[in-house]
Amino acid sequence: MTRLGIVVAASLGLASTFAPARLTAQDVGVTGAAEATLPPGATFNGIPLKGLTLGQGIFIGQDGSAAGQFQAVLRGTTLLGSPRNVVVEGEVSNGSAGGGTATFSGTASVNLGDGTLPLAGVPFTVTASAGSLGLTLNGATLPTATVSAGSITIE
């Protein structure tokens, strides 16, 4: 199974796990499994990044509450050229949506891929649309990533 296929399967599973029994007319669902590219020069924690894969299944209530999961793998390289992946696994707690864009936030576990223990309780914010994704981790804002495969749906 391809990497994108695994992310799609995981996202659909998460979305069905956290789906509320009934959505009101104003609740918003944000789902997606995608690969995205980052512009040249993108870095996180000193790691040069090329792109990311993501999986998400989130429901945003009309009161700004939200529930669901956000998962991303930031694909990068070390200064010596070896592959290095930063894994972000987030629990969503707040969100809003409108005009084809959803913004949601919460706390995440971040594994820097360097053999150290994952960082817990890292605040994150995501701004997602059908063609792009913006991610802020612990106050560090990454450049907007452009979806190159898969999809992000906001409905």
Backbone bond lengths (Angstrom), bond angles and torsions (degrees), N, CA, C in turn:
res aa  C-N    CA-C-N  psi(-1)  N-CA   C-N-CA  omega(-1)  CA-C   N-CA-C  phi
1 M - - - 1.449 - - 1.524 107.84 -
2 T 1.308 117.36 139.19 1.459 121.10 -179.03 1.520 110.41 -73.54
3 R 1.311 115.27 163.68 1.463 120.60 179.02 1.527 110.10 -59.31
4 L 1.338 116.78 -42.74 1.461 120.37 179.80 1.530 110.20 -65.04
5 G 1.323 117.27 -38.37 1.463 120.99 178.39 1.512 111.81 -62.17
6 I 1.321 116.60 -40.09 1.459 120.53 178.44 1.521 110.31 -65.42
7 V 1.331 116.83 -43.04 1.464 120.76 179.52 1.527 110.47 -63.93
8 V 1.347 117.73 -41.03 1.467 121.37 178.41 1.518 110.09 -61.37
9 A 1.330 117.24 -48.19 1.461 120.96 -179.12 1.521 111.05 -61.30
10 A 1.333 116.89 -42.85 1.461 120.56 179.29 1.522 111.22 -64.73
11 S 1.320 117.61 -41.52 1.468 121.60 -179.78 1.515 111.68 -63.72
12 L 1.313 116.11 -44.40 1.464 119.42 179.58 1.520 110.81 -64.32
13 G 1.315 116.32 -38.47 1.459 120.17 177.04 1.513 111.52 -64.18
14 L 1.331 117.11 -43.98 1.463 120.71 178.38 1.517 111.42 -64.51
15 A 1.313 116.63 -42.74 1.465 120.07 -179.09 1.517 110.68 -61.13
16 S 1.330 117.58 -41.31 1.463 119.45 -179.30 1.521 111.03 -72.87
17 T 1.329 118.61 -30.02 1.447 122.27 179.48 1.525 111.67 -68.52
18 F 1.330 116.57 -39.83 1.453 120.83 -175.17 1.525 113.54 -99.27
19 A 1.315 117.96 5.90 1.458 121.04 -178.17 1.526 110.34 -67.74
20 P 1.335 118.23 126.71 1.451 119.46 175.10 1.520 109.97 -70.17
21 A 1.319 116.00 158.69 1.452 120.30 -177.41 1.527 111.55 -58.88
22 R 1.326 116.94 -39.11 1.461 121.05 -179.94 1.507 109.93 -142.17
23 L 1.305 116.40 136.32 1.459 121.17 173.62 1.514 108.43 -99.27
24 T 1.324 116.75 140.88 1.450 118.73 173.86 1.522 108.01 -83.84
25 A 1.309 116.15 170.02 1.461 120.72 -177.10 1.525 111.89 -60.43
26 Q 1.334 118.16 -23.28 1.453 120.26 -176.39 1.526 113.55 -101.83
27 D 1.339 118.20 -4.30 1.461 119.98 175.83 1.520 108.68 -73.23
28 V 1.335 115.91 150.91 1.460 121.47 -176.96 1.522 109.06 -124.92
29 G 1.321 116.18 136.25 1.456 121.77 173.80 1.516 109.42 -105.50
30 V 1.314 116.23 135.46 1.460 121.77 177.27 1.523 106.69 -123.15
31 T 1.317 116.46 114.65 1.454 120.68 179.15 1.520 109.21 -127.58
32 G 1.292 115.85 159.82 1.442 117.93 176.49 1.507 113.11 174.71
33 A 1.281 113.17 151.97 1.458 123.49 170.64 1.519 104.42 -144.97
34 A 1.314 116.83 116.46 1.458 118.94 -171.88 1.524 111.45 -154.88
35 E 1.305 113.48 162.72 1.458 122.52 166.86 1.518 105.76 -112.44
36 A 1.319 115.91 145.91 1.461 120.00 -179.57 1.524 109.33 -143.19
37 T 1.315 115.08 150.33 1.461 120.76 178.42 1.521 109.64 -102.53
38 L 1.313 114.82 147.53 1.456 121.85 175.79 1.517 108.69 -107.37
39 P 1.317 117.71 149.16 1.471 119.42 179.48 1.532 111.11 -67.48
40 P 1.330 116.95 156.52 1.464 120.50 177.27 1.537 110.67 -55.14
41 G 1.313 115.04 142.84 1.458 120.13 179.47 1.516 114.39 93.08
42 A 1.332 118.56 -5.34 1.462 121.46 179.64 1.527 109.40 -68.70
43 T 1.335 116.16 134.76 1.460 121.28 177.44 1.515 110.23 -141.21
44 F 1.321 115.34 157.37 1.456 121.73 169.72 1.519 107.53 -140.88
45 N 1.316 116.76 125.41 1.459 122.38 178.53 1.532 111.59 53.76
46 G 1.334 116.19 35.89 1.450 122.05 179.23 1.524 114.90 82.07
47 I 1.326 117.65 3.15 1.463 122.20 -179.06 1.529 108.73 -97.90
48 P 1.341 118.56 119.32 1.472 119.98 175.50 1.533 109.79 -66.07
49 L 1.335 116.47 129.74 1.468 121.87 -176.73 1.526 111.42 -111.95
50 K 1.338 115.07 145.56 1.461 121.18 176.91 1.528 111.78 -109.10
51 G 1.318 116.55 -30.92 1.459 119.97 -176.78 1.505 110.95 -176.48
52 L 1.329 114.88 -168.81 1.454 120.52 179.68 1.518 110.33 -153.74
53 T 1.324 114.71 159.59 1.457 121.26 167.66 1.518 105.89 -116.98
54 L 1.320 116.38 150.77 1.452 118.72 -177.81 1.521 111.02 -143.14
55 G 1.297 113.97 155.00 1.452 123.00 172.02 1.513 107.00 -142.28
56 Q 1.320 116.95 134.39 1.456 119.62 -178.73 1.512 110.47 -150.56
57 G 1.303 114.55 144.83 1.461 122.93 174.00 1.516 107.02 -145.74
58 I 1.333 117.36 105.22 1.464 122.12 -170.77 1.519 110.00 -137.47
59 F 1.319 115.63 143.18 1.455 121.68 171.06 1.514 107.91 -120.39
60 I 1.323 116.04 128.61 1.463 122.24 -179.02 1.526 108.08 -111.18
61 G 1.337 116.05 122.67 1.455 121.56 179.52 1.514 111.97 -81.26
62 Q 1.313 115.95 160.98 1.457 120.43 -179.01 1.527 112.16 -65.59
63 D 1.345 117.60 -18.93 1.462 121.23 179.21 1.537 113.28 -89.26
64 G 1.342 117.45 4.16 1.456 120.94 179.75 1.519 114.26 92.90
65 S 1.328 115.76 -6.21 1.467 117.78 175.23 1.528 108.06 -76.19
66 A 1.299 115.95 158.66 1.460 120.45 179.00 1.521 108.94 -151.80
67 A 1.325 115.01 156.15 1.460 121.19 177.39 1.514 108.13 -143.96
68 G 1.305 115.64 143.09 1.447 119.78 176.82 1.509 111.97 146.41
69 Q 1.311 113.92 -169.26 1.455 122.06 -174.37 1.527 110.63 -125.47
70 F 1.316 115.27 144.78 1.458 122.11 171.26 1.517 106.85 -129.18
71 Q 1.316 116.38 129.68 1.458 120.99 178.89 1.510 108.61 -132.60
72 A 1.323 116.43 133.94 1.468 120.90 177.62 1.519 109.46 -141.85
73 V 1.307 115.11 146.60 1.459 121.85 171.15 1.525 106.21 -117.99
74 L 1.323 115.84 113.21 1.461 121.45 177.93 1.523 106.73 -84.30
75 R 1.331 116.20 117.20 1.466 121.10 -176.70 1.527 109.62 -91.89
76 G 1.329 114.44 119.86 1.448 119.24 -178.90 1.511 112.58 -139.82
77 T 1.317 114.88 -171.33 1.461 122.07 177.09 1.521 108.52 -138.11
78 T 1.321 114.88 151.53 1.455 119.48 174.98 1.524 108.21 -76.39
79 L 1.305 116.67 172.78 1.461 120.48 177.75 1.528 111.63 -63.83
80 L 1.346 116.58 -21.73 1.460 121.11 177.89 1.529 112.34 -90.69
81 G 1.341 117.25 1.19 1.459 121.07 175.99 1.516 115.85 92.35
82 S 1.325 118.70 4.12 1.465 121.20 177.51 1.530 109.71 -79.25
83 P 1.338 118.01 144.51 1.463 119.92 177.17 1.531 111.08 -62.53
84 R 1.319 115.22 143.07 1.460 120.47 176.46 1.511 108.68 -146.77
85 N 1.333 115.66 125.36 1.457 121.53 -178.93 1.517 110.59 -111.61
86 V 1.316 116.11 133.83 1.456 123.04 174.32 1.528 106.34 -104.89
87 V 1.341 116.38 120.98 1.466 121.17 -176.34 1.529 109.30 -102.35
88 V 1.334 115.28 125.85 1.464 122.99 179.77 1.524 107.75 -115.38
89 E 1.341 117.01 122.49 1.464 121.98 178.10 1.521 107.93 -125.13
90 G 1.340 115.79 107.02 1.451 120.03 -171.91 1.512 115.59 -114.61
91 E 1.320 115.00 147.16 1.461 124.53 171.30 1.524 107.09 -102.27
92 V 1.313 116.35 122.08 1.463 121.67 -177.16 1.526 109.53 -87.75
93 S 1.354 116.76 138.01 1.464 120.53 179.67 1.523 114.10 -129.11
94 N 1.334 118.18 -19.94 1.465 121.81 -178.57 1.516 109.29 -139.29
95 G 1.342 116.06 155.12 1.452 118.10 177.14 1.507 113.25 -173.13
96 S 1.319 114.12 169.20 1.460 122.23 174.57 1.516 107.59 -153.29
97 A 1.322 115.69 160.02 1.462 119.99 -179.95 1.518 109.47 -150.88
98 G 1.322 114.45 150.48 1.448 120.78 176.18 1.510 110.34 171.44
99 G 1.310 116.02 147.05 1.455 121.05 176.85 1.518 114.14 62.81
100 G 1.339 117.29 31.18 1.454 120.29 178.48 1.515 114.84 80.90
101 T 1.332 116.94 9.70 1.460 121.59 179.90 1.524 109.24 -128.68
102 A 1.316 116.30 143.15 1.463 121.66 174.72 1.523 108.37 -124.87
103 T 1.321 115.36 139.75 1.457 121.50 175.18 1.520 106.65 -123.45
104 F 1.324 116.18 129.74 1.458 119.85 179.48 1.522 109.33 -142.61
105 S 1.336 115.48 158.26 1.458 120.21 -176.25 1.516 110.84 -148.09
106 G 1.312 114.87 168.42 1.456 122.29 179.49 1.511 109.44 173.53
107 T 1.329 115.68 -151.38 1.456 120.93 177.52 1.520 109.30 -124.12
108 A 1.329 114.93 151.38 1.454 120.37 -174.20 1.519 111.90 -135.01
109 S 1.307 113.37 161.51 1.452 122.82 166.32 1.527 105.44 -97.88
110 V 1.333 117.45 132.44 1.464 120.97 -178.33 1.524 108.67 -124.63
111 N 1.330 115.85 117.09 1.456 122.68 176.05 1.527 107.16 -99.90
112 L 1.322 117.20 114.03 1.453 121.93 -175.26 1.534 113.19 -75.31
113 G 1.324 117.89 -5.12 1.460 120.99 176.54 1.513 114.21 71.65
114 D 1.337 116.43 20.23 1.464 119.87 -178.61 1.525 112.97 -113.95
115 G 1.332 116.49 11.90 1.450 120.45 179.22 1.516 114.17 92.33
116 T 1.336 118.41 -7.70 1.460 120.52 177.35 1.525 109.04 -83.09
117 L 1.319 116.04 163.42 1.460 120.64 177.58 1.529 110.07 -64.38
118 P 1.336 117.42 146.49 1.472 119.74 177.41 1.526 111.17 -61.09
119 L 1.327 115.35 147.31 1.455 122.17 174.80 1.526 107.82 -82.74
120 A 1.323 117.75 132.10 1.460 121.76 -179.11 1.519 110.55 -105.77
121 G 1.343 116.22 153.85 1.457 121.57 174.81 1.512 114.88 68.90
122 V 1.320 117.47 27.52 1.457 121.21 -179.36 1.531 109.32 -79.31
123 P 1.336 118.84 121.73 1.457 119.59 178.65 1.531 110.93 -69.38
124 F 1.340 114.98 140.84 1.465 120.04 177.66 1.513 109.72 -140.18
125 T 1.331 114.70 154.82 1.462 122.61 173.88 1.518 107.19 -138.05
126 V 1.333 115.82 137.09 1.460 122.32 178.50 1.520 108.55 -123.91
127 T 1.329 116.26 135.82 1.456 122.06 169.15 1.518 106.16 -117.15
128 A 1.339 115.84 115.95 1.464 120.83 -173.72 1.521 110.98 -120.35
129 S 1.331 114.74 144.36 1.461 122.56 170.95 1.521 106.09 -138.35
130 A 1.317 117.10 179.21 1.459 120.37 -178.20 1.521 112.26 -60.97
131 G 1.322 118.76 -28.46 1.457 120.62 -174.91 1.513 116.43 -117.45
132 S 1.339 117.36 1.04 1.460 117.63 -176.74 1.522 111.44 -154.67
133 L 1.333 114.33 165.40 1.452 120.84 179.46 1.524 108.69 -146.96
134 G 1.307 115.99 127.84 1.454 121.97 174.03 1.516 108.48 -109.29
135 L 1.324 117.94 137.31 1.462 122.74 -176.60 1.520 110.00 -132.42
136 T 1.334 115.34 130.87 1.455 122.15 172.41 1.523 107.04 -119.34
137 L 1.328 116.38 124.50 1.467 123.02 178.59 1.520 109.19 -118.95
138 N 1.324 116.15 119.36 1.461 121.63 176.33 1.533 111.66 51.48
139 G 1.322 116.07 38.64 1.456 121.70 178.29 1.521 114.99 87.07
140 A 1.332 118.07 -8.88 1.472 121.59 178.49 1.528 108.60 -92.44
141 T 1.329 116.82 114.61 1.459 121.53 -178.40 1.520 110.17 -92.66
142 L 1.339 115.57 121.50 1.461 120.62 175.96 1.522 108.97 -81.74
143 P 1.334 117.47 154.27 1.469 119.13 173.28 1.539 109.23 -61.69
144 T 1.309 116.62 154.39 1.456 120.99 179.96 1.522 110.62 -63.14
145 A 1.328 115.24 129.82 1.465 122.02 178.78 1.524 108.97 -91.45
146 T 1.330 116.72 141.96 1.454 122.82 179.94 1.524 109.77 -103.45
147 V 1.340 116.22 125.68 1.468 121.22 -179.08 1.528 109.32 -63.17
148 S 1.337 115.64 127.18 1.464 121.27 -179.45 1.523 112.56 -115.06
149 A 1.316 118.03 -17.51 1.460 123.22 176.71 1.518 107.97 -156.24
150 G 1.331 116.29 150.83 1.463 119.70 -177.05 1.507 111.33 80.78
151 S 1.332 116.73 -158.34 1.464 119.17 -177.05 1.516 111.87 -158.62
152 I 1.330 114.47 160.96 1.445 124.43 170.88 1.523 106.26 -124.91
153 T 1.332 116.39 129.10 1.463 121.01 -178.21 1.524 109.79 -121.05
154 I 1.328 115.83 134.29 1.459 122.84 177.17 1.521 106.59 -125.21
155 E 1.343 116.54 113.60 1.466 119.71 179.09 1.494 112.56 -146.99
